[in-house]
């Protein structure tokens, strides 16, 4: 209890270097949407107060009042006050305070572990709790990912037919045990019936095609309608990918319920429905949200994490990294594992770089178009009808997708087909020019053969599928259903890459005497792998949208199982990033964070302006004076009046208004809780009771009501900078220490305050953006 009191009284000092070293985790957390319009914005005005909570760097001196007889009374507020140190919704946590609390907790455990076997057992439990919660999170998120994958595959096939032998089997599983399938048509078996066969009794003809078409649209609309209704009614936070919000939460922002059990349950169910509906979306981003929900829920089982917002974010971060590097939940890290047996040649860097240019242009176009559409949705009446929008997009998607086999099939299966190289076991239309060779080029004496009409037909269908995917992904990402972006982006890149790969392959066949091919491609040699082009294109498009580089190459590297394709991947991904950065440095997740007005400081964004702290701090020249509290001459009534007349979330405490010497910083929430707690449990606290933040009560007349001591809620070492500090340094401090605010002084006198929201507004203003777009604290 003594250590907690020392902490609450502000004796937890931290030098700049020690905090910087202790906050290395925060640098990792400084990394990134959905427009959450389900709930009203009437409370937004309540959120306009500045986010405040003291960070600690310099120990400030305190003024103290004279001792009086009242100090001999039992002061209830010397004990820890329930609720003090917690945070409101849509506010930022104080990393420094949370880290300090955790260090005090750790010291307390270490000091007691030698007292008894029970205390030693508790210390072991505390030490192993991190491993336990991460293990539970991994098991739960893996199980849910498998459940989602199995259910989505079954419901996706349900749009086309049903397995009579076992209703719970999808198309592939239904034909596994059949003895009547052929190698060329191994997906056709008598156990699997299309809807036309079940309803009309015929498998071919115009009538059966129309019936299958109708049932495909019916199931797609049913799944989409059920998904959006469940999200709207039970868990509005379950929509979107969740990655922008999770990145913001990891940086210290509070969004109550976003990682809760209702969100987890509804997101798991609706993710299956959304994927099965055929919308142009993926499940990888939402699976990250699911994993973080699991981590957050399990963290409440361990006091080490449940009572500390900073430690809780360590578990969430672990789940985020786990799902990010293993987005598909299988042993190969990715869903599309393939092996290529032909090396790439130097001249192929030209088409690989061109695919990188395409990926960068696609990423820049998608980000601008999607943000423009989401902004329009947010600012017009159209956004008030999310169910209608989802149904409309799902209907257009189903109607256009069904006639084209490359848009009708599951997007993951499409990518797998595009990645796979042609061989003797492949029956895809893309491999029809291999049919006269009885399989792969490697199995013939003359491997170079022209493409048959089936390949050209497939290429036209792929071109139409490319246009369709580009348009529908723009309007789908941001709908009020769970929606990821990895799979649609990879599909667009894979389609473009396969088209380019086949084109280069045919050029090498018809023009093998060109200097480009003559040097590397011998006559009769197999030198072009179209599947590799699809993989490079997928990486380029995903990099163009997310602006990931090295991490993306590492993920996609798992696709090949070899080191030799890292250079093509890196060439395409880096080109994609450079081209995309030429139109704007923001990735799609950072763009949605800015659109939603979240208080997120991007560690990758450089601050190159030469402004000073005094130019950003408040109050400014025409603003009212800074709201401050004096250390020992306010009454309870006056203190409540300051709180009721302002919307600020914290107040500097000074010695007197004449001296303006800084004493500390007190949070609005803590003051309110302390006053309510004192009135409920402590007699003699009246409206005219004196409030003091010093160690000893001021001298008061004998007939004065009992004073109220609030020193226990005062942070006596708030982080301060001088008015001449460059904003470049201030921004860097906020990023590295996770501060919510710092106070600005001149020769020890308080001048103003800079909050995280002020910094974000200033950065937006310097970038010629709307500074009022930062809506939350």
VOGU-3710 file (C-alpha; in Angstrom, 3 decimals, decimal comma):
1> xxxxxxxxxx> 0,000/0,000/0,000  2,888/2,354/0,712  4,269/2,046/-2,796  0,813/2,742/-4,276  0,489/5,859/-2,131  3,941/7,018/-3,209  2,890/6,520/-6,814  -0,401/8,393/-6,382  1,359/11,272/-4,686  3,638/11,702/-7,648
11> xxxxxxxxxx> 6,882/10,268/-6,291  7,330/7,941/-9,256  10,101/9,842/-11,071  11,445/8,877/-14,448  14,336/10,424/-16,308  13,972/10,980/-20,029  16,445/8,218/-20,844  14,861/5,655/-18,556  11,404/6,313/-19,958  12,658/6,210/-23,515
21> xxxxxxxxxx> 14,288/2,853/-22,921  11,269/1,512/-21,082  8,937/2,578/-23,873  10,475/0,609/-26,684  7,213/-1,318/-26,861  5,378/1,887/-27,580  7,500/2,450/-30,671  6,253/-0,893/-31,947  2,724/0,150/-31,121  2,948/3,339/-33,110
31> xxxxxxxxxx> 1,935/1,542/-36,240  -3,000/1,008/-38,419  -11,153/1,365/-41,547  -14,350/1,529/-41,145  -16,770/4,374/-40,734  -18,759/3,459/-37,670  -22,001/5,231/-38,437  -24,339/2,833/-36,677  -24,190/4,789/-33,457  -25,139/8,436/-33,467
41> xxxxxxxxxx> -22,685/11,302/-33,324  -24,624/13,340/-30,779  -21,906/12,616/-28,217  -19,138/14,001/-30,415  -19,375/17,387/-28,742  -18,623/15,702/-25,457  -15,426/14,339/-26,928  -14,019/17,688/-27,964  -12,145/18,147/-24,727  -8,426/17,707/-24,899
51> xxxxxxxxxx> -6,899/14,379/-24,050  -4,857/14,863/-20,978  -2,898/12,739/-18,661  0,518/13,526/-17,332  3,674/11,972/-18,552  6,678/12,287/-16,290  10,111/13,692/-17,011  11,198/16,422/-14,637  10,462/16,438/-10,921  8,616/19,651/-10,131
61> xxxxxxxxxx> 8,733/21,341/-6,744  5,557/21,589/-4,702  4,273/24,367/-2,588  3,026/23,402/0,807  0,649/25,075/3,214  1,165/25,541/6,924  0,319/22,672/9,213  -2,891/22,903/11,185  -4,822/20,759/13,591  -6,943/19,420/10,773
71> xxxxxxxxxx> -4,007/17,317/9,541  -4,360/15,149/12,633  -7,786/13,956/11,443  -8,097/10,717/9,556  -7,819/11,725/5,922  -9,793/9,222/3,921  -8,269/10,345/0,641  -4,825/9,157/1,713  -6,054/5,711/0,716  -6,275/4,710/-2,970
81> xxxxxxxxxx> -9,556/5,895/-4,467  -11,563/3,394/-6,537  -11,822/4,559/-10,153  -8,907/6,981/-10,037  -6,418/6,270/-12,789  -8,986/4,808/-15,198  -9,945/6,256/-18,560  -13,079/7,364/-20,375  -14,145/5,968/-23,708  -12,518/7,565/-26,785
91> xxxxxxxxxx> -9,585/8,866/-24,775  -5,877/8,075/-24,820  -4,106/6,248/-22,011  -1,062/7,596/-20,208  1,726/5,166/-21,094  4,150/6,588/-18,563  1,710/6,287/-15,676  0,704/2,757/-16,676  4,341/1,666/-16,941  5,014/3,204/-13,545
101> xxxxxxxxxx> 2,091/1,325/-12,014  3,364/-1,934/-13,443  6,853/-1,374/-12,040  5,393/-0,716/-8,596  3,300/-3,891/-8,864  6,373/-5,878/-9,894  8,463/-4,519/-7,001  5,699/-5,406/-4,566  5,554/-9,007/-5,825  9,337/-9,406/-5,675
111> xxxxxxxxxx> 9,512/-8,005/-2,166  6,924/-10,492/-0,884  7,836/-13,681/-2,730  10,280/-14,794/-0,042  7,767/-14,355/2,778  5,873/-17,619/2,187  5,319/-20,449/-0,259  1,986/-18,896/-1,254  3,618/-15,571/-2,168  6,297/-17,442/-4,125
121> xxxxxxxxxx> 3,587/-19,334/-6,018  1,853/-16,048/-6,798  5,108/-14,633/-8,169  5,526/-17,680/-10,443  1,945/-17,291/-11,634  2,597/-13,642/-12,390  5,783/-14,476/-14,310  4,114/-17,186/-16,406  0,839/-15,349/-16,987  2,203/-13,738/-20,150
131> xxxxxxxxxx> 2,980/-17,098/-21,714  -0,357/-18,498/-20,609  -2,451/-15,693/-22,067  -0,572/-15,738/-25,390  -0,918/-19,540/-25,601  -4,648/-19,354/-24,917  -4,972/-16,566/-27,472  -3,153/-18,590/-30,117  -5,258/-21,686/-29,488  -8,541/-19,782/-29,521
141> xxxxxxxxxx> -7,769/-17,674/-32,584  -6,469/-20,726/-34,477  -9,605/-22,711/-33,654  -11,854/-19,851/-34,718  -9,891/-19,324/-37,937  -10,316/-23,004/-38,817  -14,021/-22,878/-37,997  -14,484/-19,768/-40,139  -12,587/-21,304/-43,043  -14,563/-24,551/-43,004
151> xxxxxxxxxx> -17,938/-22,831/-42,627  -17,192/-20,252/-45,335  -16,176/-22,964/-47,829  -19,368/-24,934/-47,147  -21,663/-21,899/-47,427  -19,880/-20,687/-50,550  -20,558/-24,027/-52,268  -24,138/-23,947/-50,977  -24,838/-21,188/-53,514  -24,296/-23,729/-56,319
161> xxxxxxxxxx> -25,693/-26,949/-54,903  -25,796/-29,418/-52,045  -24,283/-32,778/-51,142  -27,001/-35,389/-50,831  -24,878/-37,952/-49,003  -23,838/-35,496/-46,284  -25,341/-32,016/-46,097  -22,360/-30,690/-44,151  -19,852/-31,521/-46,920  -18,765/-28,911/-49,406
171> xxxxxxxxxx> -18,370/-29,740/-53,089  -14,815/-31,040/-52,839  -15,449/-33,130/-49,734  -18,624/-34,569/-51,248  -16,724/-36,083/-54,183  -13,767/-37,415/-52,189  -15,258/-40,857/-51,632  -17,038/-41,173/-54,974  -15,948/-43,973/-57,298  -17,671/-42,432/-60,312
181> xxxxxxxxxx> -15,490/-39,374/-60,856  -12,986/-39,094/-63,692  -9,560/-37,485/-63,581  -10,567/-34,757/-66,030  -13,835/-34,046/-64,198  -12,945/-34,916/-60,622  -15,305/-32,264/-59,249  -18,358/-33,994/-60,753  -19,968/-36,811/-58,841  -23,545/-38,097/-58,457
191> xxxxxxxxxx> -23,566/-37,249/-54,753  -23,336/-33,509/-55,534  -26,448/-31,962/-57,044  -26,845/-28,465/-58,406  -30,005/-26,555/-57,530  -31,302/-26,986/-61,069  -30,974/-30,767/-60,740  -32,804/-30,738/-57,408  -35,598/-28,361/-58,449  -36,005/-28,965/-62,187
201> xxxxxxxxxx> -34,499/-32,423/-62,481  -32,119/-31,434/-65,267  -28,439/-30,448/-65,244  -28,103/-28,831/-68,680  -30,024/-26,372/-70,801  -31,199/-22,739/-70,537  -33,709/-23,520/-67,806  -31,130/-25,100/-65,548  -28,710/-22,215/-66,138  -31,371/-19,662/-65,164
211> xxxxxxxxxx> -32,329/-21,649/-62,066  -28,717/-21,949/-60,916  -28,270/-18,231/-61,645  -31,334/-17,368/-59,554  -30,308/-19,563/-56,617  -26,788/-18,138/-56,672  -28,176/-14,585/-56,339  -30,711/-15,690/-53,702  -28,107/-17,235/-51,407  -25,680/-14,338/-51,916
221> xxxxxxxxxx> -28,324/-11,773/-50,921  -29,485/-13,910/-47,986  -25,975/-14,228/-46,565  -25,223/-10,514/-47,039  -28,541/-9,426/-45,493  -28,100/-11,647/-42,456  -24,519/-10,430/-41,970  -25,319/-6,712/-42,043  -28,375/-7,133/-39,802  -26,403/-9,017/-37,152
231> xxxxxxxxxx> -23,694/-6,349/-37,200  -26,140/-3,461/-36,998  -28,277/-4,925/-34,207  -25,747/-6,677/-31,971  -22,201/-5,389/-32,600  -21,620/-2,280/-34,764  -17,872/-2,596/-34,090  -17,792/-5,947/-35,926  -17,825/-4,284/-39,359  -14,817/-3,597/-41,560
241> xxxxxxxxxx> -11,373/-5,146/-41,292  -10,642/-3,743/-37,828  -6,964/-3,109/-38,547  -7,154/0,745/-38,494  -8,940/0,667/-35,146  -6,598/-1,960/-33,705  -3,539/0,065/-34,705  -5,114/3,061/-32,988  -5,940/1,020/-29,871  -2,390/-0,313/-29,743
251> xxxxxxxxxx> -1,112/3,261/-29,784  -3,048/3,866/-26,545  -6,563/4,871/-27,607  -9,593/3,558/-25,689  -12,541/2,167/-27,688  -14,787/0,378/-25,209  -16,296/-2,818/-26,574  -14,210/-2,970/-29,722  -12,358/-6,035/-28,449  -15,234/-7,400/-26,369
261> xxxxxxxxxx> -16,998/-10,760/-26,354  -20,047/-9,567/-28,323  -17,818/-8,139/-31,033  -15,871/-11,405/-31,165  -18,957/-13,574/-31,447  -20,750/-11,455/-34,054  -17,605/-10,881/-36,102  -16,918/-14,614/-36,250  -20,435/-15,382/-37,469  -20,802/-12,482/-39,889
271> xxxxxxxxxx> -17,325/-13,001/-41,359  -18,462/-16,441/-42,539  -21,621/-14,932/-44,031  -19,819/-12,034/-45,706  -17,205/-14,266/-47,346  -19,851/-16,766/-48,469  -21,967/-13,982/-49,999  -19,347/-13,549/-52,713  -18,613/-9,896/-51,959  -15,184/-8,692/-53,060
281> xxxxxxxxxx> -13,597/-9,006/-49,632  -11,322/-11,289/-47,661  -11,186/-12,688/-44,155  -7,522/-12,078/-43,261  -7,907/-8,552/-41,816  -10,998/-9,484/-39,767  -9,116/-12,547/-38,478  -6,572/-10,148/-36,970  -9,466/-8,423/-35,181  -10,752/-11,812/-33,994
291> xxxxxxxxxx> -7,334/-12,740/-32,604  -7,032/-9,407/-30,786  -10,487/-9,902/-29,264  -9,334/-13,286/-27,953  -6,199/-11,707/-26,482  -8,182/-8,940/-24,817  -10,732/-11,339/-23,316  -8,089/-13,724/-21,959  -6,107/-10,824/-20,483  -8,950/-10,223/-18,003
301> xxxxxxxxxx> -8,187/-13,607/-16,419  -4,808/-12,300/-15,231  -4,559/-9,276/-12,885  -1,169/-8,404/-14,370  -2,964/-7,410/-17,574  -6,550/-6,691/-16,567  -5,597/-3,779/-14,285  -3,075/-2,139/-16,582  -3,965/-0,704/-19,985  -0,354/-0,703/-21,208
311> xxxxxxxxxx> 0,254/-4,360/-20,278  -3,097/-5,304/-21,802  -1,911/-3,860/-25,104  1,142/-6,099/-25,017  -1,213/-9,117/-25,328  -3,223/-7,555/-27,984  -0,043/-6,709/-29,849  1,049/-10,342/-29,623  -2,227/-11,452/-31,197  -1,882/-8,775/-33,892
321> xxxxxxxxxx> 1,603/-9,944/-34,850  0,545/-13,608/-34,686  -2,309/-13,155/-37,133  -0,350/-10,720/-39,307  2,484/-13,173/-39,969  0,127/-16,145/-40,113  -2,965/-14,676/-41,746  -4,223/-17,955/-43,178  -3,815/-20,126/-40,099  -2,087/-23,135/-41,648
331> xxxxxxxxxx> 1,311/-24,751/-41,311  2,737/-22,933/-44,314  1,753/-19,511/-42,994  -0,126/-18,883/-46,222  -2,948/-20,464/-48,152  -1,345/-20,567/-51,590  1,810/-22,620/-51,184  3,359/-23,450/-54,556  6,724/-24,573/-55,845  8,325/-23,453/-59,086
341> xxxxxxxxxx> 10,980/-25,604/-60,732  12,153/-23,121/-63,342  14,555/-20,305/-62,386  13,862/-16,720/-63,362  16,114/-14,860/-65,771  17,506/-11,360/-65,663  15,426/-10,033/-68,554  12,253/-10,901/-66,584  13,001/-8,040/-64,191  11,464/-5,766/-66,842
351> xxxxxxxxxx> 7,953/-7,289/-66,641  8,342/-7,739/-62,879  9,039/-4,005/-62,489  6,109/-3,208/-64,795  3,896/-5,266/-62,492  5,272/-3,192/-59,610  4,270/-0,015/-61,471  0,783/-1,452/-61,962  0,569/-2,337/-58,269  1,578/1,170/-57,211
361> xxxxxxxxxx> -0,910/2,808/-59,592  -3,663/0,448/-58,455  -2,888/1,135/-54,794  -2,912/4,923/-55,238  -6,119/4,790/-57,290  -7,854/2,446/-54,852  -6,961/4,517/-51,772  -8,198/7,760/-53,308  -11,354/6,244/-54,778  -12,267/4,246/-51,652
371> xxxxxxxxxx> -11,657/7,172/-49,286  -13,709/9,465/-51,536  -16,582/6,968/-51,526  -16,379/6,430/-47,758  -16,312/10,178/-47,179  -19,382/10,558/-49,378  -21,085/7,747/-47,477  -20,263/9,478/-44,216  -21,399/12,968/-45,232  -24,608/12,150/-47,136
381> xxxxxxxxxx> -27,913/10,462/-46,376  -26,731/7,382/-48,221  -24,689/6,395/-45,173  -27,845/6,203/-43,064  -28,996/3,067/-44,874  -26,188/0,551/-44,414  -28,433/-2,485/-44,929  -29,662/-1,173/-48,263  -26,106/-0,426/-49,387  -24,883/-3,922/-48,543
391> xxxxxxxxxx> -27,842/-5,539/-50,336  -27,294/-3,343/-53,402  -23,575/-4,101/-53,634  -24,175/-7,816/-53,022  -26,834/-7,919/-55,739  -24,606/-6,227/-58,324  -21,710/-8,473/-57,367  -23,750/-11,682/-57,721  -25,425/-10,682/-60,972  -22,164/-9,742/-62,669
401> xxxxxxxxxx> -20,050/-12,498/-61,123  -22,072/-15,587/-62,036  -21,523/-15,667/-65,846  -17,724/-15,492/-65,482  -16,169/-18,612/-63,909  -13,212/-16,571/-62,597  -15,487/-14,207/-60,642  -18,008/-16,857/-59,629  -15,527/-19,083/-57,830  -14,158/-18,437/-54,367
411> xxxxxxxxxx> -11,473/-15,721/-54,539  -8,968/-17,800/-52,585  -9,409/-20,678/-55,029  -8,978/-18,238/-57,923  -5,658/-17,018/-56,532  -4,510/-20,590/-55,993  -5,329/-21,450/-59,604  -3,509/-18,377/-60,901  -0,413/-19,104/-58,806  -0,167/-22,752/-59,807
421> xxxxxxxxxx> 2,097/-23,668/-62,695  0,659/-25,881/-65,439  1,425/-29,547/-65,107  0,047/-32,999/-65,910  -2,454/-32,780/-63,018  -3,894/-29,401/-64,012  -7,182/-29,177/-65,919  -7,565/-25,388/-65,832  -8,519/-23,457/-68,958  -5,266/-21,575/-68,466
431> xxxxxxxxxx> -3,378/-24,789/-69,262  -5,268/-25,791/-72,409  -2,274/-25,174/-74,610  -0,588/-27,954/-72,683  -3,252/-30,534/-73,541  -1,709/-31,600/-76,843  1,533/-32,255/-74,984  -0,200/-34,542/-72,500  0,728/-32,322/-69,571  3,638/-30,122/-68,691
441> xxxxxxxxxx> 6,342/-28,955/-71,047  8,808/-31,137/-69,191  7,037/-34,263/-70,471  7,457/-33,584/-74,201  10,270/-33,575/-76,703  9,148/-30,207/-78,089  7,986/-28,160/-75,104  7,312/-24,884/-76,900  3,759/-24,929/-78,169  1,388/-22,069/-79,001
451> xxxxxxxxxx> -1,577/-21,370/-76,788  -4,842/-22,931/-77,855  -8,113/-20,940/-78,109  -9,014/-22,029/-74,589  -6,125/-19,993/-73,172  -7,108/-16,882/-75,125  -10,709/-17,302/-73,994  -9,503/-17,604/-70,406  -7,394/-14,449/-70,813  -10,429/-12,459/-71,993
461> xxxxxxxxxx> -12,392/-13,717/-69,023  -9,500/-12,750/-66,739  -9,446/-9,231/-68,219  -13,165/-8,849/-67,468  -12,603/-10,303/-63,990  -9,808/-7,764/-63,402  -12,073/-4,822/-64,252  -14,863/-6,290/-62,122  -12,613/-6,844/-59,091  -11,137/-3,343/-59,290
471> xxxxxxxxxx> -14,540/-1,640/-59,361  -16,321/-3,782/-56,774  -13,459/-3,747/-54,242  -13,619/0,052/-54,140  -17,288/-0,011/-53,144  -17,076/-3,081/-50,890  -14,262/-2,125/-48,497  -15,924/-0,065/-45,787  -19,353/-1,698/-45,908  -21,010/-2,508/-42,596
481> xxxxxxxxxx> -19,939/-6,126/-42,730  -16,570/-7,707/-41,869  -14,327/-7,065/-44,850  -10,638/-7,677/-45,412  -8,472/-6,322/-48,201  -5,635/-8,838/-48,502  -7,436/-11,372/-50,699  -9,101/-8,901/-53,124  -5,814/-7,015/-53,599  -3,885/-10,236/-54,172
491> xxxxxxxxxx> -6,549/-11,424/-56,626  -6,274/-8,247/-58,690  -2,492/-8,525/-58,796  -2,564/-12,249/-59,522  -4,949/-11,759/-62,466  -2,784/-9,003/-63,935  0,377/-11,035/-63,332  -0,976/-14,187/-64,974  -2,050/-12,201/-68,038  1,422/-10,654/-68,311
501> xxxxxxxxxx> 3,087/-14,025/-67,707  1,158/-15,738/-70,511  1,881/-12,790/-72,824  5,636/-12,985/-72,135  5,531/-16,776/-72,545  3,914/-16,488/-75,964  6,363/-13,768/-76,997  9,217/-16,083/-76,076  7,674/-18,815/-78,241  6,918/-16,757/-81,331
511> xxxxxxxxxx> 10,008/-14,504/-81,092  12,672/-16,713/-79,537  15,246/-15,054/-81,783  14,801/-11,639/-80,096  17,878/-10,545/-78,187  15,918/-10,581/-74,902  15,027/-14,267/-75,251  17,936/-15,478/-77,396  20,452/-14,964/-74,585  18,549/-16,958/-71,931
521> xxxxxxxxxx> 15,791/-18,975/-73,589  17,198/-21,735/-75,729  15,026/-23,246/-78,414  12,929/-25,942/-76,800  13,711/-24,698/-73,269  11,115/-23,957/-70,616  12,044/-20,484/-69,375  8,821/-18,618/-68,512  6,636/-19,466/-65,498  3,277/-17,590/-65,683
531> xxxxxxxxxx> 2,399/-18,615/-62,118  5,439/-16,715/-60,839  4,183/-13,586/-62,563  0,841/-14,015/-60,799  2,588/-14,235/-57,437  4,744/-11,155/-58,134  1,676/-9,221/-59,287  -0,227/-10,189/-56,126  2,624/-8,949/-53,924  2,897/-5,713/-55,928
541> xxxxxxxxxx> -0,820/-4,891/-55,640  -0,965/-5,744/-51,943  2,107/-3,588/-51,356  0,574/-0,732/-53,321  -2,502/-0,730/-51,079  -0,846/-1,311/-47,691  2,604/0,207/-48,454  4,268/-2,744/-46,720  7,699/-3,706/-48,056  10,059/-6,087/-46,261
551> xxxxxxxxxx> 7,368/-7,723/-44,128  5,255/-8,310/-47,227  8,155/-9,921/-49,079  8,778/-12,217/-46,094  5,128/-13,291/-46,098  4,957/-13,854/-49,854  8,372/-15,541/-49,767  6,661/-18,463/-48,019  4,699/-19,028/-51,224  7,717/-20,259/-53,133
561> xxxxxxxxxx> 9,650/-22,355/-50,642  12,944/-21,059/-52,046  15,250/-18,073/-51,810  15,713/-17,508/-55,525  12,495/-15,496/-55,968  13,193/-12,845/-53,344  14,760/-10,500/-55,915  11,699/-10,448/-58,236  9,408/-9,976/-55,245  11,498/-7,176/-53,774
571> xxxxxxxxxx> 11,846/-5,451/-57,159  8,075/-5,466/-57,678  7,152/-4,500/-54,101  9,669/-1,651/-53,867  8,622/-0,328/-57,276  5,004/-0,520/-56,153  5,780/1,472/-53,013  7,791/4,126/-54,847  5,088/4,611/-57,465  2,363/4,699/-54,812
581> xxxxxxxxxx> 4,320/7,133/-52,626  4,562/9,500/-55,586  0,783/9,992/-55,263  0,647/9,933/-51,452  2,551/8,227/-48,644  -0,495/6,926/-46,759  -1,511/3,290/-46,928  -5,186/2,364/-46,918  -5,287/1,775/-43,155  -3,624/5,107/-42,316
591> xxxxxxxxxx> -6,039/6,837/-44,706  -9,032/5,342/-42,881  -7,532/6,307/-39,523  -7,335/9,912/-40,729  -10,836/9,738/-42,209  -12,269/8,595/-38,874  -10,362/11,273/-36,955  -8,565/8,874/-34,628  -5,678/10,356/-32,576  -2,896/8,328/-34,149
601> xxxxxxxxxx> 0,688/9,530/-34,557  2,256/7,590/-37,387  5,894/6,790/-36,640  6,664/6,687/-40,366  5,373/10,207/-41,015  8,155/12,784/-40,904  7,684/16,217/-39,343  9,907/18,631/-41,265  8,478/22,004/-40,278  10,332/24,591/-38,180
611> xxxxxxxxxx> 7,557/25,652/-35,820  8,081/26,060/-32,068  6,070/24,865/-29,097  4,717/28,352/-28,392  3,109/28,438/-31,856  1,138/25,240/-31,220  0,324/25,477/-27,509  -2,959/26,734/-26,167  -4,177/29,234/-25,231  -3,367/31,131/-28,393
621> xxxxxxxxxx> -3,474/34,857/-28,846  -7,255/35,262/-29,104  -8,191/32,325/-26,848  -9,497/32,676/-23,269  -6,917/32,158/-20,498  -5,760/28,657/-19,660  -8,024/26,966/-17,107  -5,859/26,270/-14,045  -6,339/25,264/-10,402  -4,501/26,839/-7,486
631> xxxxxxxxxx> -2,956/24,567/-4,912  -4,754/25,656/-1,735  -7,302/28,482/-2,120  -10,202/26,887/-4,047  -13,440/25,659/-2,506  -15,323/22,567/-3,567  -17,977/24,778/-5,166  -15,380/26,758/-7,136  -13,655/23,573/-8,262  -16,932/22,087/-9,461
641> xxxxxxxxxx> -17,732/25,327/-11,269  -14,436/25,116/-13,199  -15,213/21,523/-14,150  -18,792/22,292/-15,205  -17,882/25,375/-17,245  -15,097/23,724/-19,243  -14,731/20,586/-21,318  -11,037/20,012/-20,687  -9,924/16,618/-19,454  -7,268/17,892/-17,081
651> xxxxxxxxxx> -6,021/21,011/-15,334  -2,554/22,299/-14,415  -2,201/23,061/-10,705  -0,198/26,182/-9,845  0,985/27,853/-6,622  -1,036/30,995/-7,281  -2,370/32,962/-10,225  0,161/35,675/-9,516  3,236/33,457/-9,629  1,973/30,893/-12,228
661> xxxxxxxxxx> 4,546/28,461/-10,795  3,670/24,910/-11,745  2,851/22,357/-9,022  1,414/19,431/-10,969  -1,447/18,201/-13,088  -4,870/16,766/-12,124  -7,260/14,868/-14,371  -10,881/15,970/-14,654  -12,103/12,383/-14,220  -9,964/11,831/-11,123
671> xxxxxxxxxx> -11,151/15,087/-9,523  -14,810/14,221/-10,096  -14,398/10,689/-8,735  -12,466/11,943/-5,691  -15,103/14,551/-4,795  -17,977/12,079/-5,172  -16,098/9,482/-3,166  -15,317/11,943/-0,361  -18,925/13,147/-0,087  -20,147/9,565/0,081
681> xxxxxxxxxx> -17,665/8,237/2,644  -16,303/11,257/4,494  -18,351/13,512/6,758  -18,008/17,297/6,819  -17,276/17,913/3,149  -19,402/20,902/2,096  -19,548/23,204/-0,908  -17,448/25,799/0,923  -14,857/23,259/2,060  -11,337/24,271/1,091
691> xxxxxxxxxx> -9,618/22,068/-1,498  -5,861/21,695/-1,280  -3,295/19,741/-3,292  -0,405/20,255/-0,843  0,964/17,877/1,770  -0,416/19,929/4,663  -3,690/21,768/4,931  -3,611/25,599/4,816  -4,308/27,609/7,974  -8,076/27,971/8,299
701> xxxxxxxxxx> -10,433/29,636/10,826  -11,655/27,349/13,580  -15,253/27,381/12,314  -14,300/26,367/8,747  -15,724/23,118/7,359  -13,419/20,190/6,947  -10,990/20,700/4,027  -10,720/18,241/1,161  -7,245/16,936/0,390  -6,696/15,920/-3,242
711> xxxxxxxxxx> -2,947/15,488/-3,212  -3,283/11,756/-3,869  -4,693/12,367/-7,367  -2,096/14,991/-8,297  0,673/14,138/-10,714  3,534/16,182/-9,316  5,889/15,560/-12,227  4,084/16,359/-15,467  6,190/16,428/-18,601  7,176/19,958/-19,535
721> xxxxxxxxxx> 8,921/21,677/-22,433  9,965/25,290/-22,852  8,218/27,615/-25,243  11,266/27,608/-27,551  11,352/23,822/-28,008  11,139/22,898/-31,720  7,952/21,047/-32,575  10,034/18,407/-34,332  11,378/17,407/-30,905  7,952/17,674/-29,269
731> xxxxxxxxxx> 6,396/15,379/-31,879  9,233/12,885/-31,449  8,731/12,898/-27,667  4,999/12,279/-28,012  5,639/9,351/-30,347  8,354/7,666/-28,308  6,870/8,180/-24,848  3,207/7,831/-25,773  2,322/11,123/-24,071  -1,176/12,559/-23,981
741> xxxxxxxxxx> -0,062/16,103/-23,249  2,831/18,200/-22,051  2,901/21,604/-20,375  4,771/24,583/-21,801  6,735/26,809/-19,438  9,020/29,821/-19,582  11,518/30,218/-16,750  9,382/27,909/-14,620  6,152/29,851/-15,231  3,248/28,034/-16,851
751> xxxxxxxxxx> 2,386/29,366/-20,316  0,171/26,750/-21,926  -0,461/23,141/-22,859  0,084/20,937/-25,917  -2,059/17,814/-26,271  -1,839/14,949/-28,723  -4,892/16,365/-30,421  -3,151/19,736/-30,814  -0,197/18,036/-32,499  -2,424/16,132/-34,900
761> xxxxxxxxxx> -4,331/19,299/-35,746  -1,099/21,181/-36,322  0,257/18,432/-38,579  -2,997/18,396/-40,557  -2,884/22,165/-40,913  0,719/22,098/-42,125  -0,308/19,466/-44,695  -3,160/21,727/-45,936  -5,772/19,391/-44,480  -8,757/20,141/-42,277
771> xxxxxxx> -7,447/20,411/-38,682  -10,950/19,839/-37,310  -10,995/16,324/-38,794  -9,376/15,088/-35,555  -12,558/14,248/-33,684  -11,430/12,176/-30,713  -9,119/12,739/-27,769
//
